[in-house]
Amino acid sequence: MSRHRTLVTYLVAYLVAAGTAIRYLVMYKGDPLFWWITGLLAVFLTLLAIEPWLSRRSRLYTHLYLGLQTGIAIGLSLIPPKFDYYSILLVPLTLQAVHVLQPRTGFRWIGTFVVIMAAFMFYGQAFNKALALVLIFAVLYLVFGSYAVVARQTEAAREKSQVLLDELQTAHRQLQNYAAQAEDMAVIRERNRLARHLHDSVTQTLFTMTLTTDAALLLFDRDPARAVPQLDKLQALARSALAEMRSLISALRPADITQQGLIPALRHHLGALKSQQGLNVALNVIGEPHLSPEQAERLFRVIQEALNNVAKHAHTNEANVTMRFEEFQTLVQIEDEGQGFVPEETQARTGHIGLSTMCERVEMMGGTLTIDSRPGEGTRVLVEIPRPTENG
């Protein structure tokens, strides 16, 4: 739209100048000074056409151009008897001055044009007629000058908007790259967490099973009665390893939250925890869920990790999960009456991947995670997630 306005501005300037020249050639062909005036008009029109090229080179050229064109208009106006006729040639100069120069400088040129035009009007016309023509031409110059200002401001606004749009598109691409990198990092962290779980639980259990099996084989030849406790221990270890593997498989299997919904998927997971690890979890839901599918997935993983820690480390078979969906936030509390721990010492000593993953997922939702635990007093995990506004 702004380019269209610029084209219209210059088209108006060219048409006014061309119309003035054509009218002269048609009406005053037999004038004694015909070829002299024709030459001046040709120079005026030529300079008018190359003004964009001059203005791009230097602002000084623009002022020289306006001065030379004004001189040509003055020369034409000095030719009697039409002193007022060539004042129309100042109209395209008005458009160009305001469009190319700063508005204040451009309007100074318009003021100069008005003074020159008024001098010729009062010089060659009766006072009443000259006054009327001065007012008409002055208003004409100001109207065209104001239009040129609007066209220039529109073009500047368009260019600025285009720059902002390019910056936003660049920022959007960068955010997409950051999101992809964050997703890759999340996958790597999840793999590291599972590798650590396998090393800390299943691998250790299998290693103990190997030692127990060797011990049972030695005792079976020497004293079969003493081998029975070792076999019982081996059976318990096998059950423990099986439960741990089921837990890891359940963690790897993505919950179908999109189709089931957060609460049904969570109830299904709690049932699996009870059957596989003997952990009874009481679920209390207050309000209606209003989370996006992405938020629901992350919150599910946070609760899953918290309950996994209860099953592995709390030495209790009871836990409670309370979910409160309020108007402006979602509150989730996971608590148990187990043996508890010191969160700061646990993270500093082991760099606990599960706790750090929980914190990262909550922070990605713009929320906060608080862990309140003391040895012998159980553990309480509180998650607070603000509800996104319509503007994001």
GIMOTA-V525336 format. One line per field, one symbol per residue. ss: DSSP state (A for helix, B for strand, O for the rest). phi: phi as a letter, one per 30 degrees, with the letter a starting at -180 (. if undefined). psi: psi as a letter, one per 40 degrees, with the letter a starting at -180 (. if undefined). A space follows every 10 residues. Layout:
BEGIN
ss->???
phi->???
psi->???
END
This chain:
BEGIN
ss->OAAAAAAAAA AAAAAAAAAA AAAAAAAOOO OOOAAAAAAA AAAAAAAAAA AAAAAAAOAA AAAAAAAAAA AAAAAAAOOO OOOOAAAAAA AAAAAAAAAA OOAAAAAAAA AAAAAAAAAA AAAAOOAAAA AAAAAAAAAA AAAAAAAAAA AAAAAAAAAA AAAAAAAAAA AAAAAAAAAA AAAAAAAAAA AAAAAAAAAA AAAAAAAAAA AAAAAAAAAA AAOAAAAAAA AAAAAAAAAA AAAAAAAAAA AAOOOOAAAA OAAAAAAAAA AAAAAAAOOB BBBBBBOOOO OOAAAAAAAA AAAAAAAAAA AAAAOOOBBB BBBBBOOOBB BBBBBBOOOO OOAAAAAAAA OOAAAAAAAA AAAAOOOBBB BBBOOOOOBB BBBBBBOOOO OO
phi->.ddddddded dddddddddd dddddddbdc decedddddd dddddddddc eedddddadd dddddddddd dddddddddd ccdcdddddd dddedddddc ddeddddddd dddddddddd dddcbdeddd dddddddddd dddddddddd dddddddddd dddddddddd dddddddddd dddddddddd dddddddddd cddddddddd dddddddddd ddbedddeed dddddddddd dddddddddd dddddddddd jddddddddd dddddcbicc cccbcbjcdb ddedddddde dddddddddd ddbdhacbab bccbccdcab cbbcbbcddi aceddddddc hedddddddd ddddcicbbb ccabeibibb cccbbddddd dj
psi->dddddddddd dddddddddd dddddddfde hdfddddddd ddddddddde dddddddidd dddddddddd dddddddehi egdededdee dddddddddd iidddddddd dddddddddd dddeiidddd dddddddddd dddddddddd dddddddddd dddddddddd dddddddddd dddddddddd dddddddddd cddddddddd dddddddddd ddgddedddd dddddddddd dddddddddd ddhhhgdddd iddddddddd ddddddefhh hhhhhhihhf iidddddddd dddddddddd ddeefiehih hhhhhideih hhhhiifaei ihddddddde fhdddddddd ddddeeaihh hhiiheeaih hhhhhihiid e.
END
